Amino acid sequence: MMTKKTQVAMLCMLALTIGCMRDDPSSKLIPVGVTLLSLDPPTLIGPNDGKFLWSSNSVLARWRAVPGAERYQFELSDDSTFGRLREAYLIDSTSVRSQVLPSGKYYWHVRAIAGNLQSKWSERRSFWRKDRE
């Protein structure tokens, strides 16, 4: 079974081959489109799960890029089920800085989006935002 990374690499090579041959007037190839069938959920970088953050009123959340993703949906909540969202963003980068957060425990997760396709949510992480005592 091929890994997702191998599949993406093979599709890229196919697209390059078709593109080069399409420019050749003697080529009999018919251009084809490739549809992405699934996206992996993003791998979270930080903050680490359960981390205590003392020095800042806002938090920088970061994750690894997902091949094929056009943007990411980020959610931050003080509820572990994400029933109440404190922040939610649809962004095209792999990081986001929260608004100023009061002391408390927070949860966050991210998913990748490409067109109408959405990955599953990443793992859920939590962190504590504490004021200096």
PyMOL CGO cylinders between C-alpha atoms (Angstrom):
from pymol import cmd
from pymol.cgo import CYLINDER

trace = [
    CYLINDER, 0.00, 0.00, 0.00, 1.35, 3.43, -0.97, 0.3, 1, 1, 1, 1, 1, 1,
    CYLINDER, 1.35, 3.43, -0.97, 1.65, 6.18, 1.57, 0.3, 1, 1, 1, 1, 1, 1,
    CYLINDER, 1.65, 6.18, 1.57, -0.17, 9.45, 0.99, 0.3, 1, 1, 1, 1, 1, 1,
    CYLINDER, -0.17, 9.45, 0.99, 3.21, 11.17, 0.41, 0.3, 1, 1, 1, 1, 1, 1,
    CYLINDER, 3.21, 11.17, 0.41, 4.07, 8.65, -2.33, 0.3, 1, 1, 1, 1, 1, 1,
    CYLINDER, 4.07, 8.65, -2.33, 0.64, 9.11, -3.94, 0.3, 1, 1, 1, 1, 1, 1,
    CYLINDER, 0.64, 9.11, -3.94, 1.05, 12.90, -4.01, 0.3, 1, 1, 1, 1, 1, 1,
    CYLINDER, 1.05, 12.90, -4.01, 4.57, 12.56, -5.49, 0.3, 1, 1, 1, 1, 1, 1,
    CYLINDER, 4.57, 12.56, -5.49, 3.29, 10.21, -8.22, 0.3, 1, 1, 1, 1, 1, 1,
    CYLINDER, 3.29, 10.21, -8.22, 0.43, 12.59, -9.09, 0.3, 1, 1, 1, 1, 1, 1,
    CYLINDER, 0.43, 12.59, -9.09, 2.89, 15.48, -9.34, 0.3, 1, 1, 1, 1, 1, 1,
    CYLINDER, 2.89, 15.48, -9.34, 5.14, 13.46, -11.68, 0.3, 1, 1, 1, 1, 1, 1,
    CYLINDER, 5.14, 13.46, -11.68, 2.11, 12.51, -13.79, 0.3, 1, 1, 1, 1, 1, 1,
    CYLINDER, 2.11, 12.51, -13.79, 1.03, 16.15, -14.02, 0.3, 1, 1, 1, 1, 1, 1,
    CYLINDER, 1.03, 16.15, -14.02, 4.55, 17.20, -15.11, 0.3, 1, 1, 1, 1, 1, 1,
    CYLINDER, 4.55, 17.20, -15.11, 4.71, 14.44, -17.73, 0.3, 1, 1, 1, 1, 1, 1,
    CYLINDER, 4.71, 14.44, -17.73, 1.30, 15.33, -19.15, 0.3, 1, 1, 1, 1, 1, 1,
    CYLINDER, 1.30, 15.33, -19.15, 2.21, 19.03, -19.14, 0.3, 1, 1, 1, 1, 1, 1,
    CYLINDER, 2.21, 19.03, -19.14, 5.45, 18.42, -21.07, 0.3, 1, 1, 1, 1, 1, 1,
    CYLINDER, 5.45, 18.42, -21.07, 3.81, 16.09, -23.59, 0.3, 1, 1, 1, 1, 1, 1,
    CYLINDER, 3.81, 16.09, -23.59, 0.89, 18.46, -24.09, 0.3, 1, 1, 1, 1, 1, 1,
    CYLINDER, 0.89, 18.46, -24.09, 3.35, 21.08, -25.33, 0.3, 1, 1, 1, 1, 1, 1,
    CYLINDER, 3.35, 21.08, -25.33, 4.62, 18.58, -27.94, 0.3, 1, 1, 1, 1, 1, 1,
    CYLINDER, 4.62, 18.58, -27.94, 2.40, 18.98, -31.06, 0.3, 1, 1, 1, 1, 1, 1,
    CYLINDER, 2.40, 18.98, -31.06, 3.03, 15.35, -32.11, 0.3, 1, 1, 1, 1, 1, 1,
    CYLINDER, 3.03, 15.35, -32.11, 1.72, 14.01, -28.77, 0.3, 1, 1, 1, 1, 1, 1,
    CYLINDER, 1.72, 14.01, -28.77, -1.58, 12.12, -28.83, 0.3, 1, 1, 1, 1, 1, 1,
    CYLINDER, -1.58, 12.12, -28.83, -2.20, 12.47, -25.08, 0.3, 1, 1, 1, 1, 1, 1,
    CYLINDER, -2.20, 12.47, -25.08, -5.47, 13.81, -23.77, 0.3, 1, 1, 1, 1, 1, 1,
    CYLINDER, -5.47, 13.81, -23.77, -5.17, 16.10, -20.73, 0.3, 1, 1, 1, 1, 1, 1,
    CYLINDER, -5.17, 16.10, -20.73, -6.81, 14.70, -17.61, 0.3, 1, 1, 1, 1, 1, 1,
    CYLINDER, -6.81, 14.70, -17.61, -7.76, 16.21, -14.26, 0.3, 1, 1, 1, 1, 1, 1,
    CYLINDER, -7.76, 16.21, -14.26, -6.77, 14.73, -10.93, 0.3, 1, 1, 1, 1, 1, 1,
    CYLINDER, -6.77, 14.73, -10.93, -9.14, 14.90, -7.97, 0.3, 1, 1, 1, 1, 1, 1,
    CYLINDER, -9.14, 14.90, -7.97, -7.85, 14.73, -4.41, 0.3, 1, 1, 1, 1, 1, 1,
    CYLINDER, -7.85, 14.73, -4.41, -9.94, 12.13, -2.54, 0.3, 1, 1, 1, 1, 1, 1,
    CYLINDER, -9.94, 12.13, -2.54, -8.88, 12.78, 1.04, 0.3, 1, 1, 1, 1, 1, 1,
    CYLINDER, -8.88, 12.78, 1.04, -6.75, 15.02, 3.23, 0.3, 1, 1, 1, 1, 1, 1,
    CYLINDER, -6.75, 15.02, 3.23, -4.80, 13.97, 6.28, 0.3, 1, 1, 1, 1, 1, 1,
    CYLINDER, -4.80, 13.97, 6.28, -5.52, 15.93, 9.47, 0.3, 1, 1, 1, 1, 1, 1,
    CYLINDER, -5.52, 15.93, 9.47, -2.82, 18.45, 10.39, 0.3, 1, 1, 1, 1, 1, 1,
    CYLINDER, -2.82, 18.45, 10.39, -0.06, 17.44, 12.81, 0.3, 1, 1, 1, 1, 1, 1,
    CYLINDER, -0.06, 17.44, 12.81, 0.04, 19.93, 15.67, 0.3, 1, 1, 1, 1, 1, 1,
    CYLINDER, 0.04, 19.93, 15.67, 3.34, 21.55, 16.66, 0.3, 1, 1, 1, 1, 1, 1,
    CYLINDER, 3.34, 21.55, 16.66, 2.50, 23.74, 19.64, 0.3, 1, 1, 1, 1, 1, 1,
    CYLINDER, 2.50, 23.74, 19.64, 1.61, 24.60, 22.23, 0.3, 1, 1, 1, 1, 1, 1,
    CYLINDER, 1.61, 24.60, 22.23, 2.11, 21.13, 23.64, 0.3, 1, 1, 1, 1, 1, 1,
    CYLINDER, 2.11, 21.13, 23.64, -0.76, 19.34, 25.34, 0.3, 1, 1, 1, 1, 1, 1,
    CYLINDER, -0.76, 19.34, 25.34, -1.26, 20.40, 28.97, 0.3, 1, 1, 1, 1, 1, 1,
    CYLINDER, -1.26, 20.40, 28.97, 1.33, 23.19, 28.78, 0.3, 1, 1, 1, 1, 1, 1,
    CYLINDER, 1.33, 23.19, 28.78, 1.19, 26.08, 31.26, 0.3, 1, 1, 1, 1, 1, 1,
    CYLINDER, 1.19, 26.08, 31.26, 1.71, 29.46, 29.56, 0.3, 1, 1, 1, 1, 1, 1,
    CYLINDER, 1.71, 29.46, 29.56, 2.68, 32.26, 31.93, 0.3, 1, 1, 1, 1, 1, 1,
    CYLINDER, 2.68, 32.26, 31.93, 4.24, 35.09, 29.98, 0.3, 1, 1, 1, 1, 1, 1,
    CYLINDER, 4.24, 35.09, 29.98, 1.73, 36.02, 27.30, 0.3, 1, 1, 1, 1, 1, 1,
    CYLINDER, 1.73, 36.02, 27.30, -1.92, 37.05, 27.15, 0.3, 1, 1, 1, 1, 1, 1,
    CYLINDER, -1.92, 37.05, 27.15, -2.28, 35.44, 23.71, 0.3, 1, 1, 1, 1, 1, 1,
    CYLINDER, -2.28, 35.44, 23.71, -1.13, 32.10, 22.35, 0.3, 1, 1, 1, 1, 1, 1,
    CYLINDER, -1.13, 32.10, 22.35, 0.52, 31.13, 19.07, 0.3, 1, 1, 1, 1, 1, 1,
    CYLINDER, 0.52, 31.13, 19.07, -0.86, 27.83, 17.73, 0.3, 1, 1, 1, 1, 1, 1,
    CYLINDER, -0.86, 27.83, 17.73, 1.17, 26.09, 15.01, 0.3, 1, 1, 1, 1, 1, 1,
    CYLINDER, 1.17, 26.09, 15.01, 0.81, 22.94, 12.89, 0.3, 1, 1, 1, 1, 1, 1,
    CYLINDER, 0.81, 22.94, 12.89, 2.48, 21.24, 9.92, 0.3, 1, 1, 1, 1, 1, 1,
    CYLINDER, 2.48, 21.24, 9.92, 1.21, 21.89, 6.39, 0.3, 1, 1, 1, 1, 1, 1,
    CYLINDER, 1.21, 21.89, 6.39, -0.95, 19.16, 4.82, 0.3, 1, 1, 1, 1, 1, 1,
    CYLINDER, -0.95, 19.16, 4.82, -0.17, 18.29, 1.14, 0.3, 1, 1, 1, 1, 1, 1,
    CYLINDER, -0.17, 18.29, 1.14, -3.04, 19.50, -1.03, 0.3, 1, 1, 1, 1, 1, 1,
    CYLINDER, -3.04, 19.50, -1.03, -4.58, 21.76, 1.63, 0.3, 1, 1, 1, 1, 1, 1,
    CYLINDER, -4.58, 21.76, 1.63, -5.66, 25.22, 0.51, 0.3, 1, 1, 1, 1, 1, 1,
    CYLINDER, -5.66, 25.22, 0.51, -6.58, 26.52, 3.95, 0.3, 1, 1, 1, 1, 1, 1,
    CYLINDER, -6.58, 26.52, 3.95, -7.16, 25.47, 7.54, 0.3, 1, 1, 1, 1, 1, 1,
    CYLINDER, -7.16, 25.47, 7.54, -10.01, 25.74, 10.01, 0.3, 1, 1, 1, 1, 1, 1,
    CYLINDER, -10.01, 25.74, 10.01, -8.83, 26.54, 13.56, 0.3, 1, 1, 1, 1, 1, 1,
    CYLINDER, -8.83, 26.54, 13.56, -10.99, 26.37, 16.67, 0.3, 1, 1, 1, 1, 1, 1,
    CYLINDER, -10.99, 26.37, 16.67, -10.18, 27.45, 20.23, 0.3, 1, 1, 1, 1, 1, 1,
    CYLINDER, -10.18, 27.45, 20.23, -12.55, 26.72, 23.11, 0.3, 1, 1, 1, 1, 1, 1,
    CYLINDER, -12.55, 26.72, 23.11, -12.74, 26.65, 26.88, 0.3, 1, 1, 1, 1, 1, 1,
    CYLINDER, -12.74, 26.65, 26.88, -14.97, 23.56, 26.48, 0.3, 1, 1, 1, 1, 1, 1,
    CYLINDER, -14.97, 23.56, 26.48, -13.34, 20.19, 25.71, 0.3, 1, 1, 1, 1, 1, 1,
    CYLINDER, -13.34, 20.19, 25.71, -16.21, 19.30, 23.33, 0.3, 1, 1, 1, 1, 1, 1,
    CYLINDER, -16.21, 19.30, 23.33, -15.91, 22.62, 21.44, 0.3, 1, 1, 1, 1, 1, 1,
    CYLINDER, -15.91, 22.62, 21.44, -19.56, 23.37, 22.24, 0.3, 1, 1, 1, 1, 1, 1,
    CYLINDER, -19.56, 23.37, 22.24, -18.61, 26.99, 23.01, 0.3, 1, 1, 1, 1, 1, 1,
    CYLINDER, -18.61, 26.99, 23.01, -15.99, 28.50, 20.72, 0.3, 1, 1, 1, 1, 1, 1,
    CYLINDER, -15.99, 28.50, 20.72, -13.90, 31.41, 21.91, 0.3, 1, 1, 1, 1, 1, 1,
    CYLINDER, -13.90, 31.41, 21.91, -12.26, 31.78, 18.50, 0.3, 1, 1, 1, 1, 1, 1,
    CYLINDER, -12.26, 31.78, 18.50, -12.67, 30.21, 15.06, 0.3, 1, 1, 1, 1, 1, 1,
    CYLINDER, -12.67, 30.21, 15.06, -10.71, 31.08, 11.94, 0.3, 1, 1, 1, 1, 1, 1,
    CYLINDER, -10.71, 31.08, 11.94, -10.48, 29.97, 8.32, 0.3, 1, 1, 1, 1, 1, 1,
    CYLINDER, -10.48, 29.97, 8.32, -6.91, 30.80, 7.29, 0.3, 1, 1, 1, 1, 1, 1,
    CYLINDER, -6.91, 30.80, 7.29, -4.34, 29.92, 4.63, 0.3, 1, 1, 1, 1, 1, 1,
    CYLINDER, -4.34, 29.92, 4.63, -1.32, 29.74, 6.95, 0.3, 1, 1, 1, 1, 1, 1,
    CYLINDER, -1.32, 29.74, 6.95, -0.09, 27.10, 9.40, 0.3, 1, 1, 1, 1, 1, 1,
    CYLINDER, -0.09, 27.10, 9.40, -0.23, 29.27, 12.50, 0.3, 1, 1, 1, 1, 1, 1,
    CYLINDER, -0.23, 29.27, 12.50, -2.56, 31.67, 14.25, 0.3, 1, 1, 1, 1, 1, 1,
    CYLINDER, -2.56, 31.67, 14.25, -2.22, 33.95, 17.28, 0.3, 1, 1, 1, 1, 1, 1,
    CYLINDER, -2.22, 33.95, 17.28, -5.22, 34.04, 19.60, 0.3, 1, 1, 1, 1, 1, 1,
    CYLINDER, -5.22, 34.04, 19.60, -6.85, 37.16, 20.96, 0.3, 1, 1, 1, 1, 1, 1,
    CYLINDER, -6.85, 37.16, 20.96, -5.98, 38.10, 24.55, 0.3, 1, 1, 1, 1, 1, 1,
    CYLINDER, -5.98, 38.10, 24.55, -7.10, 35.20, 26.74, 0.3, 1, 1, 1, 1, 1, 1,
    CYLINDER, -7.10, 35.20, 26.74, -8.01, 35.39, 30.42, 0.3, 1, 1, 1, 1, 1, 1,
    CYLINDER, -8.01, 35.39, 30.42, -6.57, 32.78, 32.79, 0.3, 1, 1, 1, 1, 1, 1,
    CYLINDER, -6.57, 32.78, 32.79, -8.08, 29.35, 32.28, 0.3, 1, 1, 1, 1, 1, 1,
    CYLINDER, -8.08, 29.35, 32.28, -7.84, 26.04, 30.47, 0.3, 1, 1, 1, 1, 1, 1,
    CYLINDER, -7.84, 26.04, 30.47, -8.28, 26.06, 26.68, 0.3, 1, 1, 1, 1, 1, 1,
    CYLINDER, -8.28, 26.06, 26.68, -8.59, 23.43, 23.94, 0.3, 1, 1, 1, 1, 1, 1,
    CYLINDER, -8.59, 23.43, 23.94, -7.67, 23.72, 20.27, 0.3, 1, 1, 1, 1, 1, 1,
    CYLINDER, -7.67, 23.72, 20.27, -7.71, 21.70, 17.07, 0.3, 1, 1, 1, 1, 1, 1,
    CYLINDER, -7.71, 21.70, 17.07, -7.33, 22.26, 13.33, 0.3, 1, 1, 1, 1, 1, 1,
    CYLINDER, -7.33, 22.26, 13.33, -8.48, 20.63, 10.10, 0.3, 1, 1, 1, 1, 1, 1,
    CYLINDER, -8.48, 20.63, 10.10, -7.29, 20.97, 6.51, 0.3, 1, 1, 1, 1, 1, 1,
    CYLINDER, -7.29, 20.97, 6.51, -9.56, 22.10, 3.66, 0.3, 1, 1, 1, 1, 1, 1,
    CYLINDER, -9.56, 22.10, 3.66, -9.19, 21.82, -0.13, 0.3, 1, 1, 1, 1, 1, 1,
    CYLINDER, -9.19, 21.82, -0.13, -12.23, 22.93, -2.12, 0.3, 1, 1, 1, 1, 1, 1,
    CYLINDER, -12.23, 22.93, -2.12, -15.22, 21.02, -0.72, 0.3, 1, 1, 1, 1, 1, 1,
    CYLINDER, -15.22, 21.02, -0.72, -12.95, 18.43, 0.92, 0.3, 1, 1, 1, 1, 1, 1,
    CYLINDER, -12.95, 18.43, 0.92, -12.24, 18.58, 4.68, 0.3, 1, 1, 1, 1, 1, 1,
    CYLINDER, -12.24, 18.58, 4.68, -9.87, 16.43, 6.71, 0.3, 1, 1, 1, 1, 1, 1,
    CYLINDER, -9.87, 16.43, 6.71, -10.83, 14.99, 10.05, 0.3, 1, 1, 1, 1, 1, 1,
    CYLINDER, -10.83, 14.99, 10.05, -9.99, 17.23, 12.97, 0.3, 1, 1, 1, 1, 1, 1,
    CYLINDER, -9.99, 17.23, 12.97, -6.44, 17.01, 14.31, 0.3, 1, 1, 1, 1, 1, 1,
    CYLINDER, -6.44, 17.01, 14.31, -5.88, 15.64, 17.76, 0.3, 1, 1, 1, 1, 1, 1,
    CYLINDER, -5.88, 15.64, 17.76, -7.31, 17.91, 20.45, 0.3, 1, 1, 1, 1, 1, 1,
    CYLINDER, -7.31, 17.91, 20.45, -4.76, 19.69, 22.61, 0.3, 1, 1, 1, 1, 1, 1,
    CYLINDER, -4.76, 19.69, 22.61, -5.17, 21.73, 25.75, 0.3, 1, 1, 1, 1, 1, 1,
    CYLINDER, -5.17, 21.73, 25.75, -3.13, 24.40, 27.49, 0.3, 1, 1, 1, 1, 1, 1,
    CYLINDER, -3.13, 24.40, 27.49, -3.45, 26.55, 30.60, 0.3, 1, 1, 1, 1, 1, 1,
    CYLINDER, -3.45, 26.55, 30.60, -3.13, 30.33, 30.35, 0.3, 1, 1, 1, 1, 1, 1,
    CYLINDER, -3.13, 30.33, 30.35, -2.10, 31.71, 33.73, 0.3, 1, 1, 1, 1, 1, 1,
    CYLINDER, -2.10, 31.71, 33.73, -1.42, 35.24, 34.91, 0.3, 1, 1, 1, 1, 1, 1,
    CYLINDER, -1.42, 35.24, 34.91, 1.83, 35.80, 36.79, 0.3, 1, 1, 1, 1, 1, 1,
    CYLINDER, 1.83, 35.80, 36.79, 1.32, 35.48, 40.51, 0.3, 1, 1, 1, 1, 1, 1,
]
cmd.load_cgo(trace, "trace")
